[in-house]
Amino acid sequence: MNTSLYIAKRYLFSHKKMHAINIISGISMLGVFVGSAALFIILSGFNGLEGVVLSLYSNFTPEIRIEPAKGKTFDPNTPYFKALRKDARVFSFTDVLQDKVLIRYNDRPFIATIEGVSDEFLNNKGLDSLTENGSFTLHAKGADQAVIGATVQNSLAVSIKDPFGNQIEVWTPRRKAVTSFNPLDDFNHLSIPVSGVFSVQQDFDGIVVTPIAFTRELLDEPVNVSALNINFKKGTDLPPVLTEIKEKAGSNYIVKDRYQQNENLYKILNNEGLSVYMILTFVVIIAIFNIIGSLTMLVMDKQKDIAILTGLGAGKRIIQGIFFYEGMMISGIGCVSGLVAGLIFCILQKVYGFIKMGSALTVMDAYPVEIHPLDILVVLGTVMTIAVIASAISARLSVKTLGEIKNEL
């Protein structure tokens, strides 16, 4: 067995009476334990929150979206798009027509985005989880209905449950000029009942979703669409499909995946994740560098042992190795114990959800956690890298006064 490792183990796991050095080493180990557990738990919690946010966005954004490179609309009836509709890999193919409109309700105005969608939009089963009030219904008893975002609801106070008072008026400028002395003749306006209210995030909560036939009539747009939203069946390898659509659609269209549709969101989440990691890493650094203090005191306590080992022929390398291994064992035990405790905590939270976010939230009741195996490696690598540096510093300090110790003895 390695001599330095053997002596380091004897120092750490000594069965003799407890000394102040042992207590300080235990405190250092506890600091690493808490730091490692906290780093893993918070990273897992952040992964859970990120997963919830992305799932909400995924319920409202398609896997692939096709938009015109120039202008606001395009004709979707090209040979390639007709063939793409019938592709066996496609789960839903939704025509989308959208524009800015004025919404009026009880003389209250609100500028919103109207988004007319074809019926395949309702194939997304996740829409129900976004609905705060009413239901996500676009057709009822042969009549068109609208679903409004939470921002629209909060601004207009639309009464969803009143069958006679849930009509909203939608106004938009006419595309074709009309010669008239009445300014209102320059606008198209239609009324539509509201069936429900949804909530995703501020970027989406100002949208009014309607059947595309209603929007076509309102905007005088019988053929063209603003976008094509495509979702694919489970198991479809999306990157090659995205490349294929880009090549076949041509330069007149912009084809985006979910990341490109929500690029700012993904950047924010990545930056927040990095910030959380850096902050907690500083906490771990402080905890681990306490080891330098405990090892320095251990050197002072073991001066006679060092002198005896030197007299028996032990060189500086062996002396340094003792305190290096001591620091690594303190860090390693604290880190592994912290990871195990953090993992158990996350599993219990995921199964039982004992830490709640509040009953007012409809999307989730308990704090979400998502365990990534990579996070275990990240925490282990981070802690042990810092531990190597701290232990190396302590090991170098252990032999600085070796000559003085010899002279004193």
N, C-alpha and C positions, 0 to 999 in steps of 0.2 A: 504494500500500500504506500502511496505517496506520503512521505514523512510530514510535510507541511499540512496536508489535508487531515492526517490522523491527529496531529496535535490541535489543529483548529477545531475538530469535532470534540475533542476532550474539553477544550475551553468552553465551547458552546453548550455542550450537554453534560456538564459536570454535575455529579450527584452530591457534591459537598454542599455545605450551608450556603444560603443565598447571600451574595455580596451586592453592593451597590452597582458594580459593573454588570452583573447579570440582570439586574432590574433595568438598567439603562439600555442594555441590548434588547431586552424584552419590549421596552417602549419603542425602540427603533423598529423592531419587527412588527409591532402593532401599527405603527405609522405606515409602513409599507403595505400591510394587510388592508387597512382602511383606504389608502390611496388607490390600490389596485382594484378593490371591490367597487369603490365609487366610480372609477374610470370605466370599468366594464358595465356597471349598471346604467350609468348615464348614457354611454354610447348605445346600449341596447334600447333604452328609453327613447333616445333621439331617433334610432332606426324605426321604432314603432310609430312615433309621431310622423316621421317622414313617409312611412308606408301608408298611414291613414290619409295624409294630405294628397299623396300621389294617387291613391285609389279613388278619392273624391274627384280629382281632376280627370282620371281615366274614365269615370262614369259619364263625363260630359265632353271629353275630347276623344276623337277616334284614333285608331292606331296609325292610320295614314289619311292625310287631308290633301286634296288637290285644289289649288287656287289658280286664277289667271295671273300670268306674269305682268300683263298690262291691263288696265281697266278694272272695273268692279265685277263684271259678270262674263260668262262665256256659255257657249252652246254645248250641252253635255251629250248631244246626240251624234257624236262622231263614231265611226266604226270601231275604234279601239275601246272607247268607253262603253259602248254597247256590249262588246265582247267581255270586257272586264266585269260587267254586272253579272254575267253568267258563269264567271270563273268558279270552279268547284271549291276553291279555297276560301271564297268570300262568305262571311257570315251575314253581314249587313252592308248595304250600299245605299247611302242616304243623300238625296238631293237637298241642298241648303241654299236658301235665298234670304239674304239679310241686308238691313240698312238701318240708318238712324231714323227714328220717328218721334212724334210727340204723342204722349199718352195723356188722356184727360179722364178724370173720375171725380164727380161732384165738384166740378169747376176747379179742380186741382190739376196743374200741368206737371209733366215729368218727361224729360228727354231720355229715351231708352233705345236699345237696339232690338229690333224685331228680327226673329230668326224663324223663318218658315222652313219646316222640315217635312220630308216624305214619311210615310207610315213606318218604314223600316227603322227609323230612329227609335221607335218604341221597343225594338227587339232587345235593347239594353236593359237587362233586369236590374241593374244597379240604380236606375232612376228612382225607384221607390225609396231607397235609403237617403236620397237627397230631398225628399218631399217633407216639408215642415207642416203644411196644412193642406187639407183637401187631398186630391189625388193627381197623379201625372197622367191626365186624360186629355186627348186632343179631339176626340169625337164622342158625342153622346146623343142618342136619339136622333141621329141624322143631322146634327148641327155641329159646326166647328166650335172648339173651345180653346182657350189659351191657358198656359201655365206661366206665371210671372216669377221673377227673381225676388229675393227677400228685400233688396234695396228698393225695388219698385213698390212692393207691398208697404214698406215702412214709410215711404214718401207719400203714397196716395191713400193708405188705410182702406184698401179694397175689402169689402165684405164678401168673403168667400161663401159663407153659408146661406146668405140671403139670395134666393133664386131670382128675385126681381131687382136686386140692387147690386149684382156682381158684374154688370156690363161695363166694360171700359171702351172708350173711344180712341181709335188710332188714327192719327193725322199724318199726312206726308205730302210734300209738294207734288203737283202733277208733272209728269215728264213731258207732256205736250202742252204748250201754251194755249190758254183759252182767253179770248177777248171778252171781258166782262167788267161791269162796273162794281160787282160785288167781290171784294178780296177773297172771300171764302171759296169762290169758284176756282181759285188757283190751287186748291188743295183737294186731295182725295181723303175721305175719311169713312171708316167702317167701324161698327161696334161688334164686340165679341164677348161672350161670358167667360169668366175666369173659373177654372176648375181646381186650381191648386197653386201652392207657393213652394218654390224650391230654394235651397241655399247651398252654395258650393264655396265661393270665395268672392271677394269684391269684384274681381275681373268678370265674373259670370252673373252676379246677382242683379245686374242692371239689364238683363235680357228678358224679353217676352217671347216665349216659344209658342208658335201657332202652326196649324197645318199649312203646307206650302201652297195649297190652292187659295187659301185666304190671303196669304202674302202676295201671291201673283196678282190677284185682283186689286189689292191695295196699291201695289207698285207699278201696275200696268206692265208686267213682265211675264208674258205667257210662255216663254220657252227657256230663256237663259237662267243660269244659277250662279250663285256667288262661290260655291265650293261643292266638292263631292267628298263626303266622309265615308271611309271604308274601314270596316273591322273584319278580321279574319278568324277562321276557326282555330280552336286551340291546337297547339302543336305546329302551327305554321311558322316557318323560319322567316322572320320579317325583314332582316337586312337585305337578303338577295331579292325579295319581293319589291322592296323600296327601290333598289337599283334598277330592277326590270321595268317598273312603272315609269321611273324618270326617263329611261332610255326610249321607251315606246311612246310616252306622252309627248315628248319633244320639248323644245325650249320655250314654247308659248305658255307653259304651265309650271307652277312651283309645287313640288311634291314634298310634304313635310311629315316626319314621324312625330311621335308624342314629345320627344325631347325638343325638337325644333319648334313645335307649336307653343311649348311652355318653357322656352329657353331661360328666361329670367328666373322662373321658379326654381329650376334645377340648379342654376348658379347660386341662388340665395341659399338653398338647402346645402349645397356642397360647401359654401363659405361658412355657414353656421356650424356645420359638422366639424370643419377644420378648426374653427374658433373654440368650440367646446373641447376638442381634443387638446389644443395648445394650453388652454386654461388649466385643465385637469392635469396635464403633464407637468406644469409648474408646481402644482400641489404635490405630485409624486416626487419631483426633484427635491423639494424641501424636506419631505419625509425621509428620502433615501440619504440625503446628505447629513442627516442626524447620525448616520452610521459612522461618519468620520469622527464625530465627537466621542461616541462610545468606544470606537477602536483606539482612539488616542488615549483615552483613560485606561483601556485594557493594556496598552503598551506600558503605561506608567506602573500599572499594577503587576505586570509580569516581567519587570526589569531583571530580577534575579534569574528567572527561567531563561530569559534571553541570554544572559551572561553565561549560564551553565551550558546552554546549547552551543554557544559560540566557542566555549572552552573545549567542547567535545568535537569541534571541527565543523559545526554548521556554518555555512557561509551566509552572506547577505541575502542570496536568492531564497534560501530556505526560510529565513526569518520573514522576509517580505511575503513569501507564499502563505505562511501561517495566517497573517492578518488579512491577506487578500481573500483567502478561502473563507475566513471568518465572516467578512463583509458579504461575500457572495451567498453564503448559507443563510445569513440573516435575511437578505433581500429575496433569495429564492423561496424560502419557506413562507415569508410574508406574502410574496406575490402569488404563489400557487394557492395558498390558503384563501387569499382574497378573491382570486378567480373562482375557486370552488364555491365560496360563500355568495359571490355575486351571481354565479350561474344558478344556484339553488333559489336565490331570491327572485331572479327573473322568471324561472320556471313556475314558481308559486304564484307570482303576479299574473303570469299569462293564463294559468289554469283557474285561479280563484278570483283574481282582480280585487284584492283586498284594499288597494289604494285607489280611491275613487276620484274622479274629476268633477263630479257634481251631477245631480239628477237633471239639471236644466239642459244638459247637452244631449241631443238626440243621436248624434253620430256615434258616440262612444261613452260609456259610463265610467269605466276604469282606465287608468293610464295604460296605454298600449306599450308592449315591449316586443322586440323582435331580435332573436339571438342569431348573430352571424358568426360562424366559426372563425372568420377572418379577424373579428374583433378580439378573440382570445389570443391569436398570434400577435396582433398589434399591441395589446396590453403587455403580454409577456415580453415581446421584443423591446418595447419602450422601457419597461421597468428594469430589465436585465442590462440593457445598454447603459442606463444611468448608473446602475449598480456597479458595473465594471469600472466606470470612471471613478466613482466614489471610493471603491475598494482599492483601486490602484493608487489613488492619492494617499489613502491611509497606509497602504503598504510601504510607500516611499518614505512617509514620515516615521515609520517604525524603525528604520535603520539609520536615521539621521543622527541620533544621539547614541549610537551603538558604542562609539569610542569612549564617550563620557561614562557610560554604564560600566564598561570594563575597568576604567581607572578607579571609579568609586568602590568597586568590589575587589 
